[in-house]
Amino acid sequence: MADEQNPKNPTPDEISRRDFVVSIGAGIVAASGATASAQMPVMEMNVTIKTPDGNSDAVFVHPTTGRYPGVLIWSDAFGLRPVFRDMAKRLAAQGYSVLVPNPFYRTAKAPVLTEAEMASFNFGNPEHRAKLMPLMGGLNAPGAAERDATAYVAWLDAQPQVDRTKKVGTQGYCMGGPLVMRTAATVPDRVGAVASFHGGGLVTDQPTSPHLLIPKIKARLLVAIAENDDKQQPAAKDELKKAFAAANLPAEVEVYPAQHGWCMADAPAATGPIYNKEQAERAWGKLTALYKAALV
């Protein structure tokens, strides 16, 4: 397991941003402007998935021919939007059938913010945070994430573009970090790879803490932590390592020299730059190596 630390003192807005993420119980590896290592032609389609709680809007991207391992992507707190579609296309071009659902379908269709709202968003502004809070209720309800995960993986398995003889991968960003853990614990026999990028709230003192689900998981894992998140909760990485070791799970836990949200090419820059292309590409390389090794 790797552990790279380069913490710095967080600004008040960084603390507010992280605290908001943790409070809702939870980026994306950037695709915009990047060149995929393989360029298979892909097809993108908007789909609707029936879940026990309603109809979820989503995007499904896959190579134009053939069957490939399925991948479920959980978004950050801003939900399904163009940058996630770009990321899904980049991943699909490397030989995966990728589903990105709208995590807030119970409340609103995607996208939940306009481009202008996204660009100027400031987590330190209570009015801005208030735009997101109503979206979280349904997803945070007991059992909601587990019901969604079961429905999404079953939907993937029903698609002719998905090779059901291969394991499914799942990756999450920000609030999606805890959701990938819940997915892997809910359908452990299908999920073979789990990746969390600047995930919020992976380790808490609550009985519902995602790290307590690790004994139920049967996947290989990658946990990429932002340096300012590590500064705020330095013991979390050690708790994760201990839990992975106790469960005998192959896992890499690493602190990246980047800020929370560093993988997001469209991360709001109202209080300064967040996106870090160099570290985002490094994270992407780790992700694709994980999938090549584990989705067999």
Secondary structure, DSSP 8 states (H G I E B T S, - for coil): -----------HHHHHHHHHHHHTT------TT---SS---EEEEEEEEEETTEEEEEEEEEESSS-B-EEEEE--TT-S-HHHHHHHHHHHTTT-EEEEE-TTTTT--S-SS-HHHHHT--TT-HHHHHHHHHHHHHHHSTTHHHHHHHHHHHHHHTSTTB-TTS-EEEEEETTHHHHHHHHHHHSTTTEEEEEEES-S-SS-SSTT-GGGGGGG--SEEEEEEEHHHHHH-TTHHHHHHHHHHHTT--EEEEEESS-TTTT-TT---TTS----HHHHHHHHHHHHHHHHHH--
